[in-house]
Amino acid sequence: MKLRPSNNWLTGALLCGGLLLLTNCGGSSSSNTGGSSNSNTGVNLSGTAATGAPIVAGRVDIKCAGASIYSGTTATSNSGDWSAFIADASLPCIVEVFDGKRKLHSIAQGNGQGVISNVAVTPLTEQLVGQLSADTSAFFTEFDTTAASNLTSTRIKAAQNAVFAALSANGITVPSSVINLLNAPVVAPTNTPQSGNDYDDLLELVKITPVTVKVIAMNDFHGNIEPTSTNNGGQVILPDSANPAGVKATVGGAAYLSSAIKNLKAKNANNIVVGAGDMIGAAPFSSQITHNEAAVDILNQIGLEITTVGNHEFDRGLTELQRMQNGGCYPADGNFGIVGSDTCLNNGTFSGAQYKYLAANATNTSTNKTLFPATYIKQFGLVSVGFIGLTLKGTPDLVDATRTSGVRFDEESAVINQYAATLKRNNGVSAVVVLIHQGGATTASTFNDKSCPGLNGEIVTIMDKLSADVDVIVSGHTHQEYVCEYQGKAANKKFLLSQTGFYGSAVTEIDLTLLNGGGVKSYSANNIPVLRKDDPANANLPAVYAPLAVDKDPTIDTAVNRYVNLSIALKTKIVGSITADIKRALLPTASTPTRDETAEGAAGDMIADAYLESGKSASAEIAMINPGGVRSDLIFGTTGQVTYGDLATVVPFANTLVTLDLTGAQLRRVLENQWEAPNWAAKTGVNGNGRMLQISKGFTYTWNFSIPGNAPVGTGNRVVSMSLNGTPIDLSKTYRVIVPSFLASGGDNFTAFTSGSNLSNIGVLDLDALISYFNAHSPIVPPAPRIIRLN
């Protein structure tokens, strides 16, 4: 049956079946503010909605230019036909058809008023509109007189040419009769080709033609533009059939990262580079000293297109985060904010991130709007992919409370499900990719172990609540490396889950084979190590990995060296020395060595000693630091000398130190917070679960591993005894404790600190305390353990 667009708009109008702005049909026209409701002037539209087969009983909404913007609703017939009259409106118009599962859009071209027939609404017109705006539903919703004036025939022709080019790139020849996707008559009697109508046959081919999209993902870059040390993200353990223990390889550095990404992009023009948060913040000195501008500039040049915010994006507060996106110089503040010295280093300007931040679950409570867009849609020829970006709900617990004031962080799975449904139904994307700054861990001991042994963590709980609208989850935060298939409980489908580790040590290569309107046909993924080709340590890589080794990208290398040289004098200033390596506790099985927050480490205890000394004048007796606050190790090397830059990398947060009074009972409650919920689920390591505070000399305690953890806050009982300088802690006595301001405000779920009294800022930054300690006591000897575990 041939589908002919109806020209009898008046007959349809007399039916009063929801047609647009009908006159004398039960009342005045509700939207007609541009002229008389009895006027017969306006726009008369008719057409067909089809995907090959007709769209039956589809809702049709239309917006047109004119004195006002007009909208209303009609419905398609059994043959996909629709018609509508919009009084006093003017062309161009945008048409939206919703079949209950997916929205398609088209354009009625022209200027002024008149009759337009044969308006096609198909997946190809959706792709055409997608060339004008990736978020086609938003384009329709926000269509106004300004948008109409910008909808020129030149722009429309360019958009159609882009669709034709995409068809050709996918091996589809456009019939010579289909010269205008927006107005060619559509015939759609069957779901099979050879219907006798060229446009319909073209639509049928599009439905069965796969398009492969490459998503290149990274996470937790933390401004590491220089290669990092082997025990701090700069080494991975590669699997090797000849060596069950694997082969150690050096990785990372922005110049190498750029080359690795370029190689992946060259494999498929349909690509996008994405991030899962913490791309800046908690950074090494060369990024810190530029207030993260160096990292943003390098990520711009590497080609990052979108990233979610992570908790560390909030380290310096909302105003500074907005500056990262929008640009502008760092405000003058004493020795900082000097244009050309530490800010606005490129011809006196800083343009901000060219990539887009997403923040689906971070809402400004005063406006009830997300801080950044919740989603991002990218067209890839004949298909589109929707991205949702969000950080972990617990972000306020990981950042100084003043820096997230006025922001609500919502539960992750509900937010994801909400936006995934919108992307699939309103925007018709073929795949939904979640970029989430929350993660898990496995017990894998070598790189890219896709069996994902022992997968655990908060990301699992989130995935079990996700709907079937989600396809891929790119995760972060936990500084782990994995590529997994996970069977979601609520969705009853498998999700692809990935994380690259941290500091640019690897990227994830995700290949999605998609169908227009048909979703994900297949997927595959691998973590690709960023192997330094010129490093002698990589001379004997396993055969499968040797071809992946890359040279530096010379452009990025030049930019990195420029930023490093800006800070070289201060960075290389000697502040003291050590007698041996002073390290954090490290996970023994991870394919990329990283800190173990469940255990005590010499580096953390050393920092606590420095804090204690700075607090002596304020009568401090005990010092503590959260394990996540210790960002790097101090390595002896050949001389044992320690520089300003070394210490700035160890404690990069610029936290102030504060003192507070805790009773012995309150002190015990602080320690129990280490293993109580929610800290229990936050980290996994040699001591099972939890977060272990690093403590100063003179203070010691014993805890019993055999007593179960994961108790509700306030009910744990693992601490057996505590003492200070050999004297048992008196539960009723008051002790003065010094900690970073982050901890004092209950950060990292150590809420027991907030029960203290006499809170006082001593006016010393954590880095200054550490520098003073090294100046006074070098060479520093690695401290012996102070915490005793039973059983």
N, C-alpha and C positions, 0 to 999 in steps of 0.2 A: 504494500500500500504506500502510495506516495504521500508524504506529509507536506501539505501546502499551508504556509502561514495564512491565517485568516485575515481578510481585508474588511470583514464585516464587523468593525469595531463598535458600531452603534448597536447592533443586535446583542453583542456581548455586554454593552453598557446597560441595556435595558434589563438584563438578568440580575443586575445588582449583586453579582457574585464576588464581591470583594475587589472589584476593579478600581483603578485609581481615580480619585477625584471626580466621581460621577455626579452629575447634576440631577436635581429633582428625583432623588432616589431615597426617600425616607429622611430627608433633611438636607441642610446645606453641606457643601464639601468641606470636610474638617481641616484640610491643609491649605486651602486656597486663600492665601493672603496677598497674592500678587495681582488680583483683579476680580472682576465680577464672577460669582459662582455660576451664572447663567451664560457665560461666554462660551462660544464654540471654537475660539482660537486656542491653540495649544499644540501639543505633540501627540500624534497618533502613531503608536508603535505596535508591531506584530512580528512574530517570529516563531522559531522552533528551538526547543531545548533537547539535546540528545547527547549521549555518550557513544553513539553507534546505535544502540536501542534508544527509543524515546524515553525521556524523563516524564513519567506519568504522575499527575497530581502533585507536581512540584510547586512549592510556594515561589511566587515571583514578586520581587520588590524592585522598584525603579526610583532613581534619583536623577533629576534633570536640572539644568541651569535655568535661570530666569530671575525675575524680581525676588523670588524666594526659592528655597530648595523644596522639592516635592518628593513625597514618598507615599507608598501605599502598597496594597497586596492584591494579586490575582493568583490564579492557579493554572498549571498546564493541563491540557486535555489528555485523553488516552493516547493521542498521537503525538504528544509533546508540544502541540501548538499553544500559543498564548497571544493575547492582545490586550491593549490598554490605551486609554485616552487620558492625558494629563492636561487639564485646563490651564491656560496662561503660562505654561512652561516653555522653555526653549532648549534646543539642542546645544551641546551634546548631552546624552543621558548615559547613566550606568545601570545595567540590568544585573540583578542577582537572582539566581534560581537555586532553591534548596530542596533536595529530594528526601530530606530526613537524615541523610548520612554525610552529605558533602555539599558545599556551596560552590557554584560556578558563576563566573562573571563575564560580561561582555559589554560592548560599547555601541551605542547608536550614534553614528557620526553626524556631523552637520552643524549648522548655525541657524538660529532663529527657530520658527515654528513650521510644522509641516507633517507629512506622512512618511514614515520609514517602515518598510516591510522587509521581510527576509532577515531579521536580526537573529543571527545564530548565537546560541549559548552552548558551548561545548568545552571539553577539556583543553582544546587548542585556543579558544578565546580566553580561557582562564590563564593559560600560559602567556598569552599576549598581554593581558592586563598585568600579569606578574612581572613583565618586563618594565612596566611603569611604576609598580610598587610591589615589593616582595610580599607584603601583608595585604592581600587583595581585599579581604573583608574590611580592614581598616580603611583602605582606599575608598571603598563604597560608603562606609559609615561616615567618613569625614568629607565626602564629596560636597563641595560648595561652589559658589561663583568663582572664587579664585582658582580652585582646582579645574573647573570647567574651562576657564580662559587659558590654562596651561595645557589643556588637552588638544594640542594642535594636530593637524593632519600629518605634519612632519614627524612628530613624536610617535604617532600611531603607526605610521608606515615603518619607522625604524624598529618599533616593537615587533611588528609582524615579520619583518626581515630576520630578526633574531630568532623567532620561532621557526621560520623556514630553515634557517641555518642549523638549528638544533635537530630538526627532522633529518636534514641531509647528513649531519654528523652521526646520526644513528642508523644510517643506511636506508632511510625512507624517502622515496621519490614523491614529491608533491605533484598530483595530477595537474595538467595544464589548465584544466577547467576551474581549479580552486585557486583563484587569484586574490581573493579577499576573504579571509577567515571570518570576518565579522558579518558579511552579508551574503555569502554563498548559500543557496537553498540547501537544506538538509533533508535527506530522505533516510529514514531509519526504521524499516519494517522488521528487521531481524537482528540477531546477535552475531551473524556470520558475515564474512566478506562477500563480495560479488552481489550486492543488493541492487546494483544498477545505478547507484549514485556515487560519484567520485568522492564527495566530502565524507559520506558515511563510510565508504571503504577505507578512507584515510584514517578515520576515527578508530575503526576496528584494528588497523595495523598499529596505531599508537597504543591501544590497550594491551597488545601482546608483545610490544617491543621493550626489552629490558634496558635500563639505564644504570650504569655503575657509577657510584659516587664514592670518593675517597675522603674520609674524615681523618685529619691528622691532629691528634690530641696530646696535650701536655698538662701538667699540674704542678703546683708548688715550686715554681721557678725561684721565688724569693729573691729576685734581683741578682742572681748569681751569673753575672756577665763574664766573669773569669772562670777558668777551670778550677774545680775545687779539689781538696785533698782526697786521697784514697779512702780515708776513714770518715769522710763527710760528704758522701754522695758522688765522689769521683771514681768509684770502682764498682763493677758488677762482677758476678760470678757466672760465666757462660757455661751452658751444658756442653759436654764433650763426650762422644761415644768412647774415646780412648782413655778418659779420666773421669771416673764416677764422681769425684769431688768437684769437678768443673775446673774452668780456667779463669783466673782473675784477669780483668781487662780494665784499662782506664777509660773514663768516659766524661763527657760534659764540656762546658765552655760554650758561650754564645756563638763564637765563630764557627765551631764544629756543628753546633745545633742547627745553625742556619743552612749549612751545606747538606745536612741530613734531611732537613725539611724540603730543600730545593729538589733533592733527588726523588723524594716521594711525590712531590707536586708534578714533576716531569712525567710521571707514570700515568697520570690521568688529569686532563684539563678540568674535569668536574671535581674540584677539591675545595676544602675549607680547613683552616687551621684554627683550633679552638683550645680554650683553657678551662680548667676546673678550679680556679681560684688560687689565692696566695701567690699571684704572679709577682707581687711586690711585697715589701714589709719583711721584718726579721731578716734583713739583707746584709751582705758583707759591706765592708767599709766603702768600696768604690761606688756602690749604689747609695748607701746611707748619706754620704757627704754631699750628694746632689739631690737629696730629698726625693729619691726614687726616680728622678727625671732621666737618669742614665738608663735605667732598666726599661722605662716606658719607651724611650727612643729606640733602644735596641729591639724591643718586641715589635714596635712599629715596622722597623726595617726587615725583621724576620718574616713578617706577614701575618701575625696573629690577627684574626678577624673578630672573634668574640671570646669573652671569658665571663664566667660568673664571678661575683665577688666572693672572697673567702674571709675568714675572721681577721687575717692580717691586713687586708685592705682597709680595715677600720682602725688600725693601730694609731694613726695620727688624727682621727676624728673625721666627721662628715665633710667639713669644709675642705680639708686637705684631699679627701677622696674625690670630691667633686672637681677639685683642681686637677687631679690626675686625669680625669676624663676630658675636661673642658679647656685646660691650659691656663696659663698665667704664671707669673713669677711667685716664688715663695716670699711671703711677707718679711720685710726687714725686721730682724730681731737680734740686737746685739751684734755678735760676730757672724751671724747667718743672714741669709736673704740678700746677699750681695750679687747683683746682676753681673754675669760673666765670671764669677768666682765659684759660687756654689748653687746658683739658680739661673734659669734662662741662659743656658750656655751656648745656644745656637743663634748667633747674631742677635743676642739680647732678648730672645723670645723662647717660650716653651709652649708649643701648640697643643699639648695633651695627647691622650691616647687616640690613635686612629682606629683602634679596635673598640668595640662596644662592650661596656659592662652590662650584665644582666643581674637582676635581683628580684626574682619572683616572690620570695618570702620575706623580704625586708621592706617594711611599710612605714612611711612617715606617719606617725599617729595624728599629727595636726591636719594633714591633707588627706589621709587615708589612701595615698597613692604610693606605689612602689618607688624606691629611691632611683632605680634605673628600670628600663623596660624589663618585663618578665620573660618575653620570648623574642626570638629572632627567626625569620624565615628566609631561606635562600633558595632561589630557583636554579636548577641545574638542567637546562635544556627542557626536556619534556616532563620533568618531575620537580618536586620541591621537598625540602627537608625542614622541619621545625625544630628549633632548639629551645629548651627551657633551662634557665640558669638560676641557681639558688645556693645559698650557704647553709651551714648547719644551724638548726634551731638554737643550739647552745652557744652561738657566737657571743652574746653578752657576757657569758661566763669566762670567755677567753680573752677579753679586751678590757682595758680600764673602763669602768662604768661610765665615766663622763664622756667617753668617745662614741658611745652608741645611744646616748640619751635621746629620747624622742623617737626611737625606732622599735617597731615590733617585729620579732622574728617568729614566723609561724611554722607549725609542724610541717615537715617536708613532704610526706607522701600525699597528704590531702591537696597541697598546692600543686604538686606535679600532676595528679589526676585531673584537677580542674583545668589546667592549661593544656594538658595532652588531649583532652576531649575537645577543647576549642580548636586546637590546631588540626585535628583530624576531621572534625565536622564542619567547622566554619571556614577553614583555610584549605582543606583538601590535601594536606601534605601526605606524602607517601610514607614518611618515617618520622618518628619523634625521638630525638636524642636529648637526654637529660645531662646537663653539666652541673654536677653537685659537689660542693666542697664538704663532703663527708665520705668516709670510706671504711675499709675493713683491713683484714690481714689474712695471709695464709702461712702455712709452715714450709713453703717451698724453699729449698736451699740453693737453687740455680735459677737463672733468668728465664722468663717466658715459659714457666711450667704451667701449661694450660689445664692441667688436671686440678689445679687450685686446691691442694690438700688443706684440710682444716679451715676452709673459708669461714671467717667469723667477723663480728663487729657490727656497728650501728647500721652500716649500709645494708646488711642482710635483713634487719628488721624493717627498714624502709622498703626494700624491694618486695617483701612479702605482702605489702599493702598496696602495691601499684596495680593499676588497671592494665588491660590488654592493649590500651592505646599506646603504651610506651614500648619502644623497641631496643634502645641502647642507653646504657648508663655509663657516662665518663665520670669517674670519681676522683677524689683527692683527699687532702687533710692528714691522712694517716702515714704518709711518706712510705708507702708500700708499692710493690710492683706485682701486677697480676693481669691476666686476661682470662676471664671465666665465662662459661655459660651457666646461668642460674635459673632454676625453675621457680618462678614466682608463685606463691600460694594463691593469692586473690586472683591473679590474671590467668592462672593455669596455662602459662606459656613460658618459654625460655627467653630471658633477657641476656643480651651481651653486656658484660661488665668489664671495665678496664681501669687501671691506674698505672702511671709510668714510673713511680718512685718519686724523685724530687731533684731539684736544683738543675734541671735540664740534662739529666743523665740518660734519658731515653724519651722516645715519643711512641705513641700508639698509632699504628696504621690500621684503620678500619675501612673495609670495603663493603658497601651496601649495594646490592642489586635490586633495583626498584622498578615497579610498574606504575604507570600513570593511572591513579584510581585503584590500583591493585595492591598497594602496600609493599612490604619487604618480601622479595622472592627468595633471597639468600643473603648471608653475611659471612664475613671472615675477619679476623683481627690477629695482629701480632704486635708485641712490644719490640721496638727497634732500638738497640743501644746506640748512643751517640759516641762511636768509637773514634779516638784520636789516631789518625793514620800515622802521624809523625812521631808518636810516642814509642820509644824502644820497648816499653813494657807490652806493647801490642804486636810485637814481631811474630809471635807464634799463636795467632788466634785459631780457633777451630775452623775447619774448612767452610762450614756453612755461614760463618760470621765474617770471615776475612774480606769478602767483597763489600761489606757494609761500612768498612772503615773510611773515613772522610778526611780530606784536607780542610784547612780553615777557609772560610769565606773571606777573601781579602778585604772586602768593604766593611764587613762587620768587625773584622779583626782591627782595622784602622780605627773604627769608632770606639771599640772597647779600649784600645791603648790610649786613645785621647782622654777618655774619662779616668782611666787609671792614672795617667800622668798628671791630671789636674790635682790629684790628692796625694801624689807620691811623697812629697816632703813630710806631711803629717803622718801619712800611713806608715812610713818606714822608720819613724822616730823610735829609737830603742827606749823602752820604759822599764825593762828588767830582764830577768832570765829565769830558767827552770833547770832542775837537775836531771829531769827525765820527762817523758811524755806525761801529760796530765789530761786524761780522757774522760769523757762521759761513760756511763754504762752503755754498752752496745749490744744489740740483738745478735746472738751467735749464729742464727740460721738464715737470716735474710739474704736474698740474692744481691741486694745493694745494702752494705752496712749502714745502719741508722741507729739512733739512740733507743735505749730500752728505758722507758719511763717508769717501769715497775721496780727499778733497782737503784741502788746507791752508786754514784760515780764520783771519782776523785775530783773531776772538774767542778761539779756542782758543790761539793763540800768546800773546795778552795774559794769559790765565789762567796759562799756563806761566811767563811772566815773573813773575807775582805769586808763584807757588809757589817759584821760584828765589830770589826775594828773602827769603822766609820761611825758606828753608833755608841762607842764607848763614852763619848762626851755626853751622850744622852742617857747614860746608865743602862745601855742595852746589855742583856745577859745571854741571849740566844738569838741566832739568826737563821733564817730559812729562805730557800728559793725553790720555786716549782721546777720540776725537771724539764718542762718545755721551754723554760727561760734560758736554758744553757744550749746555745745553738751550734757550738763547734768545740773542737779539742785544741789543746796546745801541744804541738809536736816539737821535740827537742831538736831535730835536724842535726846539724854539725856543730852548732855553737851554743844552742840552748837560749839564744837571745829571743826576747819577746817584744814585738812592736805595738805601737798604738793601734794599728790596723788589726793586728791579731786579736787584741782584747775587744775592739769594737765589733768584731765579727762574733766573738763569744757572747757578748751581751749587747744586742743591737737595738733594744727597745726604748732607750732613754726613759726608763722608769725612775721616778724619784723614790728614795728610801724613806720609810715611815716607821716610827716606833709606836707600840701599843702595849697595854698591860693585859696579860692573861693570867687567870688563876691556874694552878696546876691541873684542876679538873678541866678547865677550858683548853689548856694545852693538850691534854689527852684527847679531847674531842677533835682538835685539829688533826692529830695523827690518825684517828679513826676515820676521818674524812678520806684518807688515802685509799681505803678499800670499800667505802660505802657507795651505794648508788648515788649519783650517776657515774662517779669516777671508776667504778668497777668495770663498766662496759666501755670506758673510753680507751683504755690501753691494755695490751697483752704483752707479756714478756717472761723472763726467767722466774719471776715471782708470781706467776699466774696473771692476775688482773689488778688494775688500779694505777694510781699515780703516787710515786714515792717522793716526798719532799727531801731535798738535800739540806744537810744541817751543819751547823758550825761546831768547832772544836769545843770540848768541855761538856757538850750535851750528848747524851746517848740514851738509847732505849732498846728494849727487847720486845719482839712481837712473835706471835705463835701462828705459823703458816697453816697448821692443822685446823684452826678454828675457821669455819666458813666465813667468807666475805659476802659482799653484795647485800649487806643489811640496809634497811632504810636509814636515811640520814638521822644521826642521833642515837642509833641503837647498836653500833658496832662494838666489839669487845676483844679485838685482837692484841691490844697493847698489854704486855705483861708487867713491865716496869719502866721507869724513867729516872734519870739522874742527871745532875748538873755538877760538874767538877767533883765527881765521886760521891756526892750527897744525894740521896733519894729525893725526887720531886715531892713537895708537900702539896697535896691537892687543894688545900685551902689557902696556900700562900700565893701572892701575886708576883709574877715575873715579867720583866720588860723584854719584849721581843722586837726585833727589827726585820722588816721584810720589804720587798718591792711594793709600791702602791697598788699594783695589780692584785697581789695576793690579799692585801689588807681589805680590799673591797669585795672579797669573796671569789676572786678569779679562779679558774680551773676547778670550780665546784668546792673550793675550800671555804664553805660558808661559816664554819666555826670561827674564823678570824673576825667576822663582823660582830661577834659577841664581846669583843675586847673593849677596853675603855682607854681614855686618855690618848687618843690617836693624835700623833704629831708628826708633821713633815719636817725632817731634819735638814732639808735644803741641799741634799747631796744626790747626784745622779748615780745610777748603778755603775756606769762606765768610769766615772770619776773615782768612785770608791775602789774599783779594781785597779786603776792606774796608781792611786796612792799606795795601795797595799804592795804592789810590785816595786814601786820606788823605795819603799821602806824595808822590804824583807827579802829582796832577791839575793841569791837564787832561791826560788820557791821549790820546796820538796813536795812531791805528790802526797796528799794526806792519806792516812790509813783509814779504813772503814770505821764507822761509828755506830752502825745499826746492826743489831744482832737478831738473826732469824732463828727461831726454834722450829724443829721438825721440817 
